[in-house]
């Protein structure tokens, strides 16, 4: 569990550093692309399936959108 937390911390730090020089427009385009990918995954899984995020992923996405 501690190793997973350390891994997520390091990877999310690199992702955040990559996002710093991006403009708001670039971030919005990337968010739209990610949402599109999620919709495609839901479509491929079927009508009843829903993509479920881990708690850490949901918190990170919420922080990005704020």
N, CA, C and O atoms as a Tinker XYZ file with bonds, in Angstrom:
   264  protein
     1  N      0.831000   -1.195000    0.000000    73     2
     2  CA     0.000000    0.000000    0.000000    64     1     3
     3  C      0.869000    1.250000    0.000000    63     2     4     5
     4  O      0.594000    2.202000   -0.730000    81     3
     5  N      1.916000    1.249000    0.817000    73     3     6
     6  CA     2.811000    2.398000    0.891000    64     5     7
     7  C      3.575000    2.581000   -0.419000    63     6     8     9
     8  O      3.816000    3.708000   -0.852000    81     7
     9  N      3.951000    1.470000   -1.043000    73     7    10
    10  CA     4.640000    1.547000   -2.331000    64     9    11
    11  C      3.721000    2.134000   -3.392000    63    10    12    13
    12  O      4.161000    2.942000   -4.210000    81    11
    13  N      2.459000    1.741000   -3.390000    73    11    14
    14  CA     1.498000    2.279000   -4.356000    64    13    15
    15  C      1.304000    3.781000   -4.148000    63    14    16    17
    16  O      1.229000    4.536000   -5.117000    81    15
    17  N      1.224000    4.211000   -2.907000    73    15    18
    18  CA     1.075000    5.632000   -2.613000    64    17    19
    19  C      2.295000    6.421000   -3.092000    63    18    20    21
    20  O      2.155000    7.506000   -3.655000    81    19
    21  N      3.482000    5.874000   -2.866000    73    19    22
    22  CA     4.707000    6.541000   -3.329000    64    21    23
    23  C      4.732000    6.618000   -4.845000    63    22    24    25
    24  O      5.092000    7.652000   -5.408000    81    23
    25  N      4.353000    5.533000   -5.512000    73    23    26
    26  CA     4.307000    5.514000   -6.977000    64    25    27
    27  C      3.326000    6.552000   -7.506000    63    26    28    29
    28  O      3.656000    7.308000   -8.420000    81    27
    29  N      2.122000    6.595000   -6.939000    73    27    30
    30  CA     1.130000    7.567000   -7.385000    64    29    31
    31  C      1.581000    8.998000   -7.138000    63    30    32    33
    32  O      1.318000    9.884000   -7.950000    81    31
    33  N      2.255000    9.224000   -6.026000    73    31    34
    34  CA     2.755000   10.560000   -5.720000    64    33    35
    35  C      3.787000   11.004000   -6.752000    63    34    36    37
    36  O      3.732000   12.130000   -7.246000    81    35
    37  N      4.717000   10.126000   -7.072000    73    35    38
    38  CA     5.762000   10.468000   -8.045000    64    37    39
    39  C      5.165000   10.677000   -9.426000    63    38    40    41
    40  O      5.480000   11.669000  -10.083000    81    39
    41  N      4.320000    9.779000   -9.878000    73    39    42
    42  CA     3.750000    9.923000  -11.224000    64    41    43
    43  C      2.856000   11.152000  -11.318000    63    42    44    45
    44  O      2.887000   11.854000  -12.329000    81    43
    45  N      2.067000   11.425000  -10.297000    73    43    46
    46  CA     1.202000   12.601000  -10.333000    64    45    47
    47  C      2.010000   13.889000  -10.257000    63    46    48    49
    48  O      1.595000   14.911000  -10.803000    81    47
    49  N      3.146000   13.853000   -9.593000    73    47    50
    50  CA     4.024000   15.030000   -9.561000    64    49    51
    51  C      4.555000   15.333000  -10.955000    63    50    52    53
    52  O      4.585000   16.491000  -11.372000    81    51
    53  N      4.973000   14.301000  -11.675000    73    51    54
    54  CA     5.452000   14.516000  -13.036000    64    53    55
    55  C      4.336000   14.998000  -13.955000    63    54    56    57
    56  O      4.569000   15.842000  -14.821000    81    55
    57  N      3.146000   14.479000  -13.780000    73    55    58
    58  CA     2.008000   14.938000  -14.581000    64    57    59
    59  C      1.717000   16.401000  -14.287000    63    58    60    61
    60  O      1.471000   17.180000  -15.208000    81    59
    61  N      1.742000   16.780000  -13.020000    73    59    62
    62  CA     1.479000   18.171000  -12.652000    64    61    63
    63  C      2.558000   19.096000  -13.213000    63    62    64    65
    64  O      2.248000   20.194000  -13.674000    81    63
    65  N      3.807000   18.672000  -13.180000    73    63    66
    66  CA     4.884000   19.483000  -13.745000    64    65    67
    67  C      4.734000   19.651000  -15.252000    63    66    68    69
    68  O      5.077000   20.696000  -15.805000    81    67
    69  N      4.222000   18.622000  -15.911000    73    67    70
    70  CA     4.002000   18.705000  -17.357000    64    69    71
    71  C      2.873000   19.675000  -17.681000    63    70    72    73
    72  O      2.887000   20.311000  -18.735000    81    71
    73  N      1.901000   19.794000  -16.789000    73    71    74
    74  CA     0.761000   20.668000  -17.041000    64    73    75
    75  C      1.051000   22.141000  -16.761000    63    74    76    77
    76  O      0.324000   23.008000  -17.245000    81    75
    77  N      2.089000   22.441000  -15.997000    73    75    78
    78  CA     2.368000   23.834000  -15.629000    64    77    79
    79  C      2.544000   24.763000  -16.830000    63    78    80    81
    80  O      1.934000   25.832000  -16.855000    81    79
    81  N      3.358000   24.395000  -17.829000    73    79    82
    82  CA     3.542000   25.338000  -18.935000    64    81    83
    83  C      2.383000   25.363000  -19.937000    63    82    84    85
    84  O      2.420000   26.141000  -20.890000    81    83
    85  N      1.377000   24.547000  -19.745000    73    83    86
    86  CA     0.268000   24.481000  -20.702000    64    85    87
    87  C     -0.704000   25.640000  -20.481000    63    86    88    89
    88  O     -0.928000   26.082000  -19.354000    81    87
    89  N     -1.264000   26.111000  -21.573000    73    87    90
    90  CA    -2.274000   27.155000  -21.464000    64    89    91
    91  C     -3.610000   26.524000  -21.067000    63    90    92    93
    92  O     -3.767000   25.304000  -21.106000    81    91
    93  N     -4.553000   27.360000  -20.690000    73    91    94
    94  CA    -5.876000   26.855000  -20.316000    64    93    95
    95  C     -6.551000   26.157000  -21.499000    63    94    96    97
    96  O     -7.256000   25.165000  -21.318000    81    95
    97  N     -6.336000   26.669000  -22.686000    73    95    98
    98  CA    -6.935000   26.056000  -23.871000    64    97    99
    99  C     -6.379000   24.647000  -24.087000    63    98   100   101
   100  O     -7.132000   23.720000  -24.385000    81    99
   101  N     -5.064000   24.489000  -23.937000    73    99   102
   102  CA    -4.454000   23.169000  -24.095000    64   101   103
   103  C     -4.977000   22.186000  -23.056000    63   102   104   105
   104  O     -5.225000   21.021000  -23.367000    81   103
   105  N     -5.145000   22.656000  -21.820000    73   103   106
   106  CA    -5.673000   21.796000  -20.757000    64   105   107
   107  C     -7.103000   21.383000  -21.058000    63   106   108   109
   108  O     -7.481000   20.231000  -20.844000    81   107
   109  N     -7.905000   22.329000  -21.560000    73   107   110
   110  CA    -9.289000   22.005000  -21.899000    64   109   111
   111  C     -9.360000   20.973000  -23.016000    63   110   112   113
   112  O    -10.195000   20.069000  -22.978000    81   111
   113  N     -8.490000   21.107000  -24.006000    73   111   114
   114  CA    -8.459000   20.134000  -25.105000    64   113   115
   115  C     -8.076000   18.758000  -24.585000    63   114   116   117
   116  O     -8.660000   17.755000  -24.996000    81   115
   117  N     -7.096000   18.700000  -23.682000    73   115   118
   118  CA    -6.689000   17.407000  -23.133000    64   117   119
   119  C     -7.804000   16.780000  -22.299000    63   118   120   121
   120  O     -8.017000   15.569000  -22.357000    81   119
   121  N     -8.509000   17.594000  -21.530000    73   119   122
   122  CA    -9.622000   17.081000  -20.726000    64   121   123
   123  C    -10.727000   16.534000  -21.637000    63   122   124   125
   124  O    -11.301000   15.481000  -21.356000    81   123
   125  N    -11.021000   17.245000  -22.721000    73   123   126
   126  CA   -12.031000   16.758000  -23.662000    64   125   127
   127  C    -11.599000   15.445000  -24.306000    63   126   128   129
   128  O    -12.420000   14.549000  -24.502000    81   127
   129  N    -10.320000   15.329000  -24.632000    73   127   130
   130  CA    -9.819000   14.080000  -25.224000    64   129   131
   131  C     -9.937000   12.931000  -24.232000    63   130   132   133
   132  O    -10.312000   11.822000  -24.612000    81   131
   133  N     -9.621000   13.184000  -22.963000    73   131   134
   134  CA    -9.736000   12.127000  -21.949000    64   133   135
   135  C    -11.194000   11.721000  -21.728000    63   134   136   137
   136  O    -11.494000   10.538000  -21.563000    81   135
   137  N    -12.086000   12.691000  -21.725000    73   135   138
   138  CA   -13.509000   12.369000  -21.581000    64   137   139
   139  C    -14.001000   11.542000  -22.757000    63   138   140   141
   140  O    -14.811000   10.631000  -22.588000    81   139
   141  N    -13.508000   11.863000  -23.957000    73   139   142
   142  CA   -13.879000   11.094000  -25.139000    64   141   143
   143  C    -13.378000    9.660000  -25.022000    63   142   144   145
   144  O    -14.095000    8.722000  -25.370000    81   143
   145  N    -12.153000    9.485000  -24.536000    73   143   146
   146  CA   -11.615000    8.140000  -24.356000    64   145   147
   147  C    -12.444000    7.342000  -23.356000    63   146   148   149
   148  O    -12.661000    6.146000  -23.550000    81   147
   149  N    -12.902000    7.981000  -22.302000    73   147   150
   150  CA   -13.741000    7.295000  -21.313000    64   149   151
   151  C    -15.060000    6.871000  -21.947000    63   150   152   153
   152  O    -15.531000    5.759000  -21.709000    81   151
   153  N    -15.657000    7.741000  -22.748000    73   151   154
   154  CA   -16.915000    7.388000  -23.423000    64   153   155
   155  C    -16.718000    6.205000  -24.364000    63   154   156   157
   156  O    -17.571000    5.321000  -24.434000    81   155
   157  N    -15.598000    6.182000  -25.090000    73   155   158
   158  CA   -15.311000    5.055000  -25.984000    64   157   159
   159  C    -15.165000    3.771000  -25.181000    63   158   160   161
   160  O    -15.678000    2.729000  -25.589000    81   159
   161  N    -14.468000    3.828000  -24.037000    73   159   162
   162  CA   -14.324000    2.640000  -23.192000    64   161   163
   163  C    -15.674000    2.158000  -22.678000    63   162   164   165
   164  O    -15.940000    0.956000  -22.667000    81   163
   165  N    -16.526000    3.084000  -22.253000    73   163   166
   166  CA   -17.865000    2.710000  -21.785000    64   165   167
   167  C    -18.663000    2.064000  -22.913000    63   166   168   169
   168  O    -19.381000    1.088000  -22.692000    81   167
   169  N    -18.538000    2.604000  -24.110000    73   167   170
   170  CA   -19.267000    2.045000  -25.262000    64   169   171
   171  C    -18.770000    0.629000  -25.568000    63   170   172   173
   172  O    -19.565000   -0.258000  -25.879000    81   171
   173  N    -17.441000    0.421000  -25.478000    73   171   174
   174  CA   -16.887000   -0.896000  -25.766000    64   173   175
   175  C    -17.254000   -1.916000  -24.689000    63   174   176   177
   176  O    -17.404000   -3.101000  -24.986000    81   175
   177  N    -17.399000   -1.464000  -23.442000    73   175   178
   178  CA   -17.746000   -2.384000  -22.363000    64   177   179
   179  C    -19.215000   -2.775000  -22.383000    63   178   180   181
   180  O    -19.581000   -3.822000  -21.849000    81   179
   181  N    -20.047000   -1.964000  -22.982000    73   179   182
   182  CA   -21.463000   -2.265000  -23.054000    64   181   183
   183  C    -22.296000   -1.221000  -22.350000    63   182   184   185
   184  O    -21.767000   -0.338000  -21.675000    81   183
   185  N    -23.601000   -1.325000  -22.511000    73   183   186
   186  CA   -24.525000   -0.315000  -21.995000    64   185   187
   187  C    -24.571000   -0.304000  -20.466000    63   186   188   189
   188  O    -24.723000    0.759000  -19.864000    81   187
   189  N    -24.444000   -1.466000  -19.837000    73   187   190
   190  CA   -24.566000   -1.542000  -18.382000    64   189   191
   191  C    -23.261000   -1.218000  -17.651000    63   190   192   193
   192  O    -23.273000   -0.957000  -16.448000    81   191
   193  N    -22.152000   -1.233000  -18.362000    73   191   194
   194  CA   -20.855000   -1.025000  -17.720000    64   193   195
   195  C    -20.583000    0.461000  -17.526000    63   194   196   197
   196  O    -20.991000    1.296000  -18.333000    81   195
   197  N    -19.904000    0.761000  -16.467000    73   195   198
   198  CA   -19.521000    2.131000  -16.152000    64   197   199
   199  C    -18.065000    2.107000  -15.725000    63   198   200   201
   200  O    -17.666000    1.250000  -14.937000    81   199
   201  N    -17.264000    3.037000  -16.235000    73   199   202
   202  CA   -15.857000    3.109000  -15.842000    64   201   203
   203  C    -15.788000    3.613000  -14.412000    63   202   204   205
   204  O    -16.372000    4.643000  -14.076000    81   203
   205  N    -15.076000    2.882000  -13.578000    73   203   206
   206  CA   -14.956000    3.247000  -12.169000    64   205   207
   207  C    -13.522000    3.685000  -11.890000    63   206   208   209
   208  O    -12.568000    2.994000  -12.249000    81   207
   209  N    -13.386000    4.826000  -11.254000    73   207   210
   210  CA   -12.079000    5.348000  -10.900000    64   209   211
   211  C    -11.755000    4.987000   -9.459000    63   210   212   213
   212  O    -12.642000    4.875000   -8.613000    81   211
   213  N    -10.469000    4.807000   -9.199000    73   211   214
   214  CA   -10.013000    4.642000   -7.820000    64   213   215
   215  C    -10.156000    5.984000   -7.110000    63   214   216   217
   216  O    -10.212000    7.027000   -7.762000    81   215
   217  N    -10.215000    5.964000   -5.796000    73   215   218
   218  CA   -10.371000    7.184000   -5.018000    64   217   219
   219  C     -9.251000    8.182000   -5.307000    63   218   220   221
   220  O     -9.495000    9.385000   -5.401000    81   219
   221  N     -8.021000    7.676000   -5.447000    73   219   222
   222  CA    -6.885000    8.554000   -5.718000    64   221   223
   223  C     -7.025000    9.225000   -7.078000    63   222   224   225
   224  O     -6.715000   10.407000   -7.224000    81   223
   225  N     -7.492000    8.474000   -8.074000    73   223   226
   226  CA    -7.675000    9.030000   -9.421000    64   225   227
   227  C     -8.751000   10.103000   -9.429000    63   226   228   229
   228  O     -8.589000   11.142000  -10.070000    81   227
   229  N     -9.847000    9.860000   -8.723000    73   227   230
   230  CA   -10.921000   10.846000   -8.659000    64   229   231
   231  C    -10.459000   12.128000   -7.980000    63   230   232   233
   232  O    -10.805000   13.227000   -8.414000    81   231
   233  N     -9.681000   11.985000   -6.920000    73   231   234
   234  CA    -9.179000   13.176000   -6.214000    64   233   235
   235  C     -8.220000   13.958000   -7.107000    63   234   236   237
   236  O     -8.250000   15.189000   -7.122000    81   235
   237  N     -7.373000   13.252000   -7.847000    73   235   238
   238  CA    -6.429000   13.926000   -8.729000    64   237   239
   239  C     -7.156000   14.645000   -9.859000    63   238   240   241
   240  O     -6.824000   15.787000  -10.175000    81   239
   241  N     -8.140000   13.996000  -10.471000    73   239   242
   242  CA    -8.904000   14.645000  -11.544000    64   241   243
   243  C     -9.656000   15.865000  -11.022000    63   242   244   245
   244  O     -9.743000   16.882000  -11.711000    81   243
   245  N    -10.191000   15.773000   -9.829000    73   243   246
   246  CA   -10.887000   16.920000   -9.235000    64   245   247
   247  C     -9.928000   18.077000   -8.998000    63   246   248   249
   248  O    -10.285000   19.238000   -9.198000    81   247
   249  N     -8.715000   17.760000   -8.574000    73   247   250
   250  CA    -7.717000   18.817000   -8.356000    64   249   251
   251  C     -7.323000   19.473000   -9.657000    63   250   252   253
   252  O     -7.091000   20.682000   -9.696000    81   251
   253  N     -7.242000   18.695000  -10.732000    73   251   254
   254  CA    -6.906000   19.261000  -12.038000    64   253   255
   255  C     -7.999000   20.182000  -12.548000    63   254   256   257
   256  O     -7.711000   21.207000  -13.165000    81   255
   257  N     -9.234000   19.829000  -12.298000    73   255   258
   258  CA   -10.341000   20.620000  -12.820000    64   257   259
   259  C    -10.596000   21.883000  -12.015000    63   258   260   261
   260  O    -11.273000   22.794000  -12.491000    81   259
   261  N    -10.064000   21.951000  -10.805000    73   259   262
   262  CA   -10.293000   23.127000   -9.943000    64   261   263
   263  C     -9.447000   24.297000  -10.353000    63   262   264
   264  O     -9.519000   25.358000   -9.734000    81   263
